[in-house]
Amino acid sequence: MSELPLYLIVLHKTISAYERAILRALLEHAGDYCAVYILDTARPTVKKNPILSFIDRRLLTFKVPALESCALEDTLSDYPGLQRYEEGITAACTYAICLTESVLEALPLTFKKAYRPEMDKDHWYDAAIRKEQYTNVRLSSRQSGHTWETCHELSFATIRGIYNNRDKALYYLTYLVLGQIKDNPRPVHLSRYPSYTMSHLIRYYLRLCLFLLMRKLCFWSGKYSWKIALIRQEKVSFIGQPEKSFWADPFLVRKDGENFIFFEEMDRSAGKGHISVIMLDENGKSSGKPAKVLGQPFHLSFPNVFRYEDQYYMMPEQSSSGKLSVYKAIQFPHVWAEEMVMIEGMNILDPLWLFHEGKYWLFFNKIEEEEYDNNERLYIYYSDNLFSTDWKPHKKNPVIIDMHKARNAGQIYCKEDILYRPSQNCGATYGSEIMINRIVKLSEEEYEEEAVEQLSRYNKYYGMHTFNGDEQLQIIDLLVKG
């Protein structure tokens, strides 16, 4: 490392979970150019409203205790070679990243430019209480000797629970800081609304209690299940699965004139899914009983089955295993064996691949440490070989931050030389609707897509989240009663 660090991160000895997330992200992406400036004082504690905090903690589950404190040394111990400055030492850097409430002018620092995440908690509470679709977070910057000005904003889908929405906002400040460093701007919806009043707050909690009560009565009672249906000429017909069964994520394979549907079958007693297959007769009805073809000690779903060089492979979701594996059909369709592990140390959701302009592209969501809403971020990795362990992240990862279109909902397909990606609209709830998106740009430097269709004609059902097939036959999973 040079004597002059590119990024100097200013922190207290005690940090919050969101500060730790920003620090880890910076060190992961730009560790060779980072140093830390450690203030001797403890991080100021944030006063909480005990009544509202009690209600939210009882009604909703915190994914990230974003304002809870932890020791900075616990994080820095993973980076023994990191350059450190203690408070009182004069330091110079190109960019200062201030994660404290301290005034930079009071510190013996010289820098070209400084960045500071804005902690506008009231704004995040307003968004949740007023049921705004989006919430904004902001990053401020200033030149040495100048005032702070907003330089970068990001929008995310507002979630229920004022403290959950606050913690989610704190989490997304990580992406703001990284986006500024990586020159990766995000869409901003610029939600602006007045502050809430006590009457708004009372109505908000009444609606929240009603929502949670209805969810418990309806969904936890087992009255709703995912079922697989065929679509022919816009008409929906279910394939005839057993009552109270849970079949989802259907993928269609045509082989030797026969139709095979691979899908997730949930074992409710075990609390995890496995992959099953069923054949369809000429009338589109299930032929015989489903056969379990792949089971693991961990949950399996989204059985992305594909043909490659005259062989059949499966790339299922197995996020709880912490790896992405490919399985090969030893005896199609019933016998599969793991061919290789493509990516390790990552909890990958709904993986898909695509060959485009000489490269292989992986599209997926993933579960991250200290994260919110893994339905909200789409990642792309690329490689020169499909069966590779060398996958490089896209420059603009995550390429999409939007709960209404980020999560995959079926194989990417090409129609009239145009690529389309089905996605889930999780704005209202998980798997509430399916969107069809046209891929406009896909390269190592850029990714852009636009929504072209909503499958809203099937909205008489309670949800949908996987859509596959071709012009002759399409399959979908639908959430129905019973």
C-alpha positions as CSV (number, residue, x, y, z in Angstrom):
1,M,0.0,0.0,0.0
2,S,1.2,3.5,-0.8
3,E,1.8,6.0,2.1
4,L,-1.2,8.0,0.9
5,P,-4.3,5.8,1.1
6,L,-7.0,6.3,-1.6
7,Y,-9.8,5.8,0.9
8,L,-9.5,6.6,4.6
9,I,-12.5,5.3,6.6
10,V,-13.2,7.3,9.8
11,L,-14.8,5.1,12.5
12,H,-15.3,4.9,16.3
13,K,-13.9,1.9,18.2
14,T,-17.5,0.8,18.7
15,I,-19.5,0.5,15.4
16,S,-23.0,-0.4,14.4
17,A,-24.0,-3.3,12.2
18,Y,-24.5,-1.1,9.2
19,E,-21.1,0.6,9.7
20,R,-19.6,-2.9,9.8
21,A,-21.4,-3.8,6.6
22,I,-20.0,-0.7,4.8
23,L,-16.5,-1.4,6.2
24,R,-16.5,-5.0,5.0
25,A,-17.8,-4.1,1.6
26,L,-15.2,-1.4,1.2
27,L,-12.4,-3.7,2.3
28,E,-13.7,-6.5,0.0
29,H,-13.8,-4.3,-3.1
30,A,-11.0,-1.8,-2.5
31,G,-9.0,-3.3,0.4
32,D,-5.6,-2.6,-1.1
33,Y,-6.4,1.1,-1.2
34,C,-8.1,1.5,2.1
35,A,-6.9,2.6,5.6
36,V,-8.9,3.2,8.8
37,Y,-8.8,6.2,11.1
38,I,-10.0,5.1,14.5
39,L,-11.5,7.6,16.9
40,D,-10.8,6.9,20.6
41,T,-14.3,7.7,21.8
42,A,-17.2,5.2,21.8
43,R,-19.9,5.5,19.1
44,P,-22.8,7.6,20.3
45,T,-25.9,5.5,21.2
46,V,-29.2,6.1,19.4
47,K,-32.2,6.7,21.7
48,K,-35.1,4.4,20.8
49,N,-38.8,4.8,21.4
50,P,-39.3,1.9,23.8
51,I,-43.1,1.6,23.0
52,L,-42.7,1.5,19.2
53,S,-39.6,-0.7,19.4
54,F,-41.5,-3.2,21.6
55,I,-44.4,-3.3,19.2
56,D,-42.3,-3.8,16.1
57,R,-40.1,-6.4,17.8
58,R,-43.2,-8.4,18.8
59,L,-45.0,-8.1,15.5
60,L,-42.1,-8.3,13.0
61,T,-38.8,-10.0,12.9
62,F,-35.6,-7.9,12.7
63,K,-33.2,-9.2,10.1
64,V,-30.5,-6.8,11.0
65,P,-30.1,-5.1,14.4
66,A,-28.6,-2.2,12.5
67,L,-28.2,0.2,15.4
68,E,-26.8,-2.4,17.8
69,S,-23.1,-1.9,18.6
70,C,-20.2,-4.2,18.1
71,A,-16.4,-3.9,18.5
72,L,-14.4,-2.6,15.6
73,E,-11.5,-4.9,16.4
74,D,-13.7,-7.9,15.8
75,T,-14.0,-6.9,12.1
76,L,-10.4,-5.5,11.7
77,S,-9.0,-8.8,12.9
78,D,-9.9,-10.3,9.6
79,Y,-7.6,-7.8,7.8
80,P,-4.3,-7.9,9.7
81,G,-2.4,-6.0,6.9
82,L,-4.8,-3.0,7.0
83,Q,-3.1,0.3,7.6
84,R,-4.4,2.1,10.8
85,Y,-4.3,5.6,12.1
86,E,-5.2,6.4,15.7
87,E,-7.0,9.6,16.7
88,G,-4.6,12.5,17.0
89,I,-2.3,11.3,14.3
90,T,-2.1,13.5,11.2
91,A,-3.2,11.6,8.1
92,A,-3.7,12.5,4.4
93,C,-5.8,10.7,1.8
94,T,-7.6,11.2,-1.5
95,Y,-11.1,10.4,-0.2
96,A,-12.3,10.3,3.4
97,I,-15.4,8.2,4.1
98,C,-16.9,9.5,7.4
99,L,-19.1,6.9,9.2
100,T,-19.2,9.0,12.4
101,E,-21.0,12.1,13.7
102,S,-17.6,13.7,14.3
103,V,-16.8,16.9,12.4
104,L,-14.0,16.3,10.0
105,E,-12.6,19.8,10.5
106,A,-11.8,18.8,14.1
107,L,-9.6,16.0,13.0
108,P,-6.0,16.3,11.7
109,L,-6.9,15.0,8.2
110,T,-6.3,16.4,4.8
111,F,-8.3,15.0,1.8
112,K,-9.4,15.9,-1.7
113,K,-13.0,14.8,-1.1
114,A,-15.1,13.4,1.7
115,Y,-18.3,11.3,1.6
116,R,-20.9,10.8,4.4
117,P,-24.1,8.7,4.5
118,E,-27.1,10.8,5.5
119,M,-28.9,9.4,8.6
120,D,-32.4,10.8,7.9
121,K,-34.3,8.3,10.1
122,D,-37.5,10.4,10.1
123,H,-37.7,10.2,6.4
124,W,-37.5,6.4,6.5
125,Y,-40.2,6.2,9.2
126,D,-42.4,8.5,7.1
127,A,-42.1,6.1,4.1
128,A,-43.3,3.1,6.2
129,I,-46.1,4.9,8.0
130,R,-47.5,6.5,4.8
131,K,-47.1,3.2,2.8
132,E,-44.9,4.9,0.2
133,Q,-43.8,2.5,-2.6
134,Y,-40.1,3.6,-2.4
135,T,-37.8,4.9,0.3
136,N,-34.7,7.0,-0.5
137,V,-31.2,7.1,1.0
138,R,-28.6,9.7,0.3
139,L,-24.9,10.2,0.3
140,S,-23.3,13.6,0.8
141,S,-19.9,14.8,-0.3
142,R,-17.8,17.9,0.0
143,Q,-14.5,19.2,-1.1
144,S,-12.0,20.2,1.5
145,G,-13.2,23.5,3.0
146,H,-16.7,23.3,1.5
147,T,-20.2,22.4,2.8
148,W,-21.8,19.0,2.5
149,E,-24.1,18.5,-0.6
150,T,-26.1,15.5,-1.8
151,C,-24.1,13.7,-4.5
152,H,-25.8,10.3,-4.8
153,E,-29.2,8.8,-4.0
154,L,-30.7,5.3,-4.2
155,S,-34.3,4.0,-3.9
156,F,-35.5,0.7,-2.5
157,A,-38.9,-0.8,-1.9
158,T,-40.4,0.3,1.4
159,I,-41.3,-2.6,3.8
160,R,-43.6,-2.9,6.7
161,G,-42.4,-1.9,10.1
162,I,-40.8,1.5,10.8
163,Y,-37.8,0.0,12.4
164,N,-37.4,-2.7,9.7
165,N,-37.6,0.1,7.1
166,R,-35.0,2.1,9.0
167,D,-32.6,-0.9,9.2
168,K,-33.1,-1.6,5.6
169,A,-32.2,2.0,4.7
170,L,-29.1,1.7,6.8
171,Y,-28.2,-1.5,4.9
172,Y,-28.6,0.2,1.5
173,L,-26.2,3.0,2.5
174,T,-23.6,0.3,1.9
175,Y,-24.5,0.2,-1.8
176,L,-24.5,4.0,-1.9
177,V,-20.9,4.2,-0.8
178,L,-19.8,1.3,-3.0
179,G,-21.8,2.8,-5.9
180,Q,-19.9,6.1,-5.6
181,I,-16.5,4.4,-5.5
182,K,-17.4,2.0,-8.4
183,D,-19.1,4.8,-10.5
184,N,-22.3,2.7,-10.4
185,P,-25.4,5.1,-10.1
186,R,-28.7,3.6,-9.2
187,P,-32.3,4.6,-10.2
188,V,-33.8,7.1,-7.9
189,H,-37.6,7.6,-7.5
190,L,-37.3,10.7,-5.4
191,S,-40.1,10.0,-2.9
192,R,-40.9,13.2,-1.1
193,Y,-43.8,13.5,1.4
194,P,-44.7,15.3,4.6
195,S,-44.0,14.0,8.1
196,Y,-46.4,11.7,9.8
197,T,-48.7,12.7,12.6
198,M,-49.9,10.7,15.6
199,S,-53.1,9.8,13.8
200,H,-51.0,8.4,10.9
201,L,-49.0,6.4,13.4
202,I,-52.2,4.9,15.0
203,R,-53.7,4.0,11.7
204,Y,-50.4,2.5,10.6
205,Y,-50.2,0.1,13.6
206,L,-53.9,-0.9,13.3
207,R,-53.3,-1.8,9.6
208,L,-50.1,-3.7,10.6
209,C,-51.8,-5.7,13.3
210,L,-54.7,-6.6,10.9
211,F,-52.2,-7.6,8.2
212,L,-50.3,-9.9,10.5
213,L,-53.4,-11.4,11.9
214,M,-54.8,-12.2,8.5
215,R,-51.5,-13.7,7.4
216,K,-51.4,-15.9,10.4
217,L,-55.0,-17.1,10.0
218,C,-54.8,-17.7,6.2
219,F,-51.3,-18.8,5.3
220,W,-50.2,-20.5,8.4
221,S,-53.4,-22.6,8.4
222,G,-52.2,-24.4,5.3
223,K,-55.2,-23.3,3.2
224,Y,-53.0,-22.0,0.4
225,S,-50.7,-24.1,-1.8
226,W,-48.6,-23.7,-4.9
227,K,-49.9,-25.7,-7.8
228,I,-48.6,-26.2,-11.4
229,A,-50.8,-25.3,-14.4
230,L,-50.5,-25.4,-18.1
231,I,-51.3,-22.4,-20.3
232,R,-52.6,-23.1,-23.8
233,Q,-54.1,-20.2,-25.8
234,E,-54.3,-18.1,-22.7
235,K,-56.4,-20.8,-20.9
236,V,-55.2,-22.2,-17.5
237,S,-55.5,-25.9,-16.7
238,F,-54.0,-27.5,-13.6
239,I,-52.2,-30.8,-14.1
240,G,-54.0,-32.6,-11.3
241,Q,-51.8,-32.8,-8.3
242,P,-52.8,-34.2,-4.9
243,E,-54.7,-32.0,-2.5
244,K,-52.7,-30.0,0.0
245,S,-49.5,-30.8,-2.0
246,F,-46.9,-28.1,-2.6
247,W,-45.5,-28.1,-6.2
248,A,-43.7,-25.1,-7.5
249,D,-40.9,-23.8,-9.8
250,P,-41.9,-25.9,-12.9
251,F,-39.3,-26.4,-15.7
252,L,-40.4,-28.0,-18.9
253,V,-38.2,-30.4,-20.9
254,R,-39.3,-32.0,-24.2
255,K,-37.5,-35.2,-25.1
256,D,-38.3,-37.8,-27.7
257,G,-41.8,-36.5,-28.1
258,E,-42.6,-36.6,-24.4
259,N,-43.1,-33.7,-21.9
260,F,-41.3,-33.8,-18.5
261,I,-42.0,-31.3,-15.8
262,F,-39.3,-30.9,-13.2
263,F,-40.4,-29.0,-10.1
264,E,-39.9,-28.4,-6.4
265,E,-42.0,-30.7,-4.2
266,M,-42.1,-29.5,-0.6
267,D,-42.0,-32.0,2.2
268,R,-44.0,-30.1,4.9
269,S,-43.0,-32.5,7.7
270,A,-39.3,-32.1,6.9
271,G,-39.6,-28.4,6.2
272,K,-37.5,-28.6,3.0
273,G,-38.0,-29.3,-0.7
274,H,-36.6,-31.8,-3.1
275,I,-36.8,-32.1,-6.9
276,S,-39.4,-34.3,-8.5
277,V,-40.5,-35.0,-12.1
278,I,-43.8,-35.9,-13.7
279,M,-44.7,-36.7,-17.2
280,L,-47.7,-35.2,-19.1
281,D,-49.9,-37.1,-21.4
282,E,-51.1,-35.8,-24.8
283,N,-54.0,-33.9,-23.1
284,G,-51.7,-32.1,-20.7
285,K,-52.7,-34.1,-17.7
286,S,-50.2,-35.7,-15.3
287,S,-49.3,-39.2,-16.3
288,G,-48.6,-41.4,-13.3
289,K,-47.2,-40.3,-9.9
290,P,-44.4,-37.8,-9.4
291,A,-41.0,-39.3,-8.9
292,K,-38.4,-37.8,-6.6
293,V,-35.2,-37.4,-8.6
294,L,-32.9,-35.3,-6.4
295,G,-32.8,-34.9,-2.7
296,Q,-30.2,-33.4,-0.4
297,P,-29.8,-32.7,3.3
298,F,-30.5,-29.1,2.4
299,H,-33.5,-27.5,0.7
300,L,-33.7,-27.8,-3.1
301,S,-35.9,-25.8,-5.5
302,F,-36.0,-24.0,-8.9
303,P,-34.7,-27.0,-10.9
304,N,-33.2,-25.3,-13.9
305,V,-32.9,-28.3,-16.3
306,F,-31.2,-27.7,-19.6
307,R,-29.5,-29.6,-22.5
308,Y,-25.9,-28.9,-23.2
309,E,-23.8,-30.7,-25.9
310,D,-26.3,-33.6,-26.0
311,Q,-26.3,-34.1,-22.2
312,Y,-28.9,-33.0,-19.7
313,Y,-27.9,-31.0,-16.6
314,M,-29.7,-29.4,-13.7
315,M,-28.7,-26.2,-11.9
316,P,-31.1,-26.0,-8.9
317,E,-31.3,-23.5,-6.2
318,Q,-29.6,-24.9,-3.1
319,S,-28.8,-21.6,-1.3
320,S,-28.7,-23.1,2.2
321,S,-25.7,-25.3,1.1
322,G,-23.6,-22.2,0.5
323,K,-22.6,-23.3,-3.0
324,L,-23.9,-23.5,-6.6
325,S,-23.7,-27.0,-8.1
326,V,-24.5,-28.5,-11.4
327,Y,-25.9,-32.0,-11.6
328,K,-25.7,-34.3,-14.7
329,A,-28.4,-36.8,-15.7
330,I,-26.9,-40.2,-15.4
331,Q,-30.2,-41.8,-16.5
332,F,-32.7,-39.2,-17.6
333,P,-35.0,-38.2,-16.0
334,H,-34.6,-40.1,-12.8
335,V,-31.0,-40.4,-11.8
336,W,-28.7,-37.3,-11.3
337,A,-25.3,-36.9,-9.8
338,E,-23.3,-33.8,-8.9
339,E,-21.0,-32.9,-11.8
340,M,-19.2,-30.0,-10.3
341,V,-19.3,-27.0,-7.8
342,M,-19.3,-23.8,-9.8
343,I,-19.3,-21.3,-7.0
344,E,-18.6,-21.8,-3.3
345,G,-19.1,-19.6,-0.3
346,M,-22.2,-17.9,-1.7
347,N,-25.9,-18.4,-0.9
348,I,-27.4,-18.2,-4.4
349,L,-31.1,-18.0,-5.3
350,D,-32.8,-19.0,-8.5
351,P,-29.7,-19.3,-10.8
352,L,-30.0,-19.1,-14.6
353,W,-27.4,-19.0,-17.3
354,L,-27.2,-17.5,-20.7
355,F,-24.7,-17.6,-23.6
356,H,-24.4,-14.2,-25.2
357,E,-21.8,-12.7,-27.5
358,G,-19.2,-15.3,-26.7
359,K,-19.5,-15.4,-22.9
360,Y,-21.6,-17.3,-20.4
361,W,-23.6,-15.2,-18.0
362,L,-25.1,-16.2,-14.7
363,F,-28.1,-14.4,-13.3
364,F,-29.2,-14.9,-9.7
365,N,-30.2,-13.3,-6.4
366,K,-28.2,-14.1,-3.3
367,I,-28.6,-14.1,0.5
368,E,-26.1,-11.7,2.0
369,E,-24.8,-11.2,5.5
370,E,-26.8,-8.4,7.2
371,E,-29.1,-8.1,4.3
372,Y,-32.8,-7.2,3.7
373,D,-35.0,-8.6,1.0
374,N,-33.0,-10.9,-1.1
375,N,-35.8,-10.6,-3.7
376,E,-34.7,-7.1,-4.4
377,R,-31.2,-7.4,-6.0
378,L,-30.2,-9.1,-9.2
379,Y,-26.5,-10.1,-9.7
380,I,-24.7,-11.1,-12.9
381,Y,-21.5,-13.0,-13.2
382,Y,-19.7,-14.0,-16.4
383,S,-17.1,-16.6,-17.6
384,D,-15.6,-17.9,-20.8
385,N,-16.8,-21.4,-19.9
386,L,-20.1,-22.6,-18.5
387,F,-18.5,-25.4,-16.4
388,S,-16.1,-23.1,-14.8
389,T,-15.1,-22.1,-11.3
390,D,-13.8,-18.7,-12.5
391,W,-16.9,-16.4,-12.5
392,K,-16.3,-12.7,-12.5
393,P,-18.8,-10.3,-11.0
394,H,-20.4,-7.7,-13.3
395,K,-19.0,-4.2,-12.8
396,K,-22.5,-2.8,-11.8
397,N,-23.5,-5.6,-9.4
398,P,-26.2,-5.7,-8.2
399,V,-27.4,-4.7,-11.7
400,I,-30.9,-4.2,-10.4
401,I,-32.2,-3.0,-7.0
402,D,-35.9,-3.2,-7.3
403,M,-38.3,-5.6,-5.5
404,H,-40.7,-5.3,-8.4
405,K,-38.5,-7.0,-11.0
406,A,-35.1,-8.3,-9.6
407,R,-35.8,-12.0,-8.8
408,N,-35.7,-14.5,-11.6
409,A,-39.0,-16.3,-12.5
410,G,-38.0,-18.6,-15.3
411,Q,-35.5,-19.3,-18.0
412,I,-34.3,-16.4,-20.2
413,Y,-35.5,-16.9,-23.7
414,C,-34.9,-15.4,-27.1
415,K,-37.7,-14.3,-29.4
416,E,-37.0,-12.7,-32.8
417,D,-33.4,-12.1,-31.7
418,I,-34.5,-10.3,-28.6
419,L,-33.7,-11.6,-25.1
420,Y,-36.4,-11.7,-22.4
421,R,-36.1,-12.4,-18.7
422,P,-39.1,-13.4,-16.7
423,S,-39.0,-11.9,-13.2
424,Q,-41.1,-11.8,-10.0
425,N,-42.9,-8.8,-8.8
426,C,-42.5,-9.0,-5.1
427,G,-43.7,-5.5,-4.3
428,A,-46.9,-6.6,-2.6
429,T,-45.6,-10.0,-1.4
430,Y,-43.3,-12.7,-2.5
431,G,-44.4,-14.2,-5.8
432,S,-47.3,-11.8,-6.3
433,E,-46.9,-11.4,-10.0
434,I,-44.6,-12.2,-13.0
435,M,-43.1,-9.6,-15.2
436,I,-41.5,-10.1,-18.6
437,N,-38.4,-7.8,-19.2
438,R,-36.6,-7.1,-22.5
439,I,-32.8,-7.2,-22.1
440,V,-31.6,-4.0,-23.8
441,K,-27.9,-4.1,-22.9
442,L,-25.7,-6.9,-21.7
443,S,-21.9,-6.6,-21.6
444,E,-19.1,-6.6,-19.0
445,E,-19.6,-2.9,-18.5
446,E,-23.4,-2.4,-18.8
447,Y,-26.7,-4.1,-18.1
448,E,-30.1,-2.6,-18.9
449,E,-33.6,-4.1,-19.2
450,E,-37.1,-2.7,-19.5
451,A,-40.4,-4.3,-18.4
452,V,-42.6,-5.1,-21.4
453,E,-45.4,-7.2,-20.0
454,Q,-47.2,-8.1,-16.7
455,L,-48.9,-11.4,-16.5
456,S,-51.8,-9.6,-14.7
457,R,-54.4,-11.7,-16.5
458,Y,-53.7,-14.4,-14.0
459,N,-54.2,-12.2,-11.0
460,K,-57.4,-14.0,-10.0
461,Y,-55.0,-16.4,-8.3
462,Y,-53.2,-15.4,-5.1
463,G,-49.7,-15.5,-6.5
464,M,-47.3,-16.8,-9.2
465,H,-43.5,-17.0,-9.3
466,T,-42.2,-19.3,-12.1
467,F,-43.0,-19.2,-15.8
468,N,-41.4,-21.4,-18.5
469,G,-42.2,-23.1,-21.8
470,D,-42.4,-22.2,-25.5
471,E,-44.9,-20.9,-28.0
472,Q,-46.7,-24.3,-28.0
473,L,-46.9,-25.0,-24.3
474,Q,-46.3,-22.8,-21.2
475,I,-46.2,-23.8,-17.6
476,I,-46.7,-21.6,-14.5
477,D,-47.1,-22.1,-10.7
478,L,-50.0,-20.4,-9.1
479,L,-50.9,-19.9,-5.4
480,V,-54.4,-21.2,-4.8
481,K,-56.7,-22.2,-2.0
482,G,-56.6,-25.8,-1.0
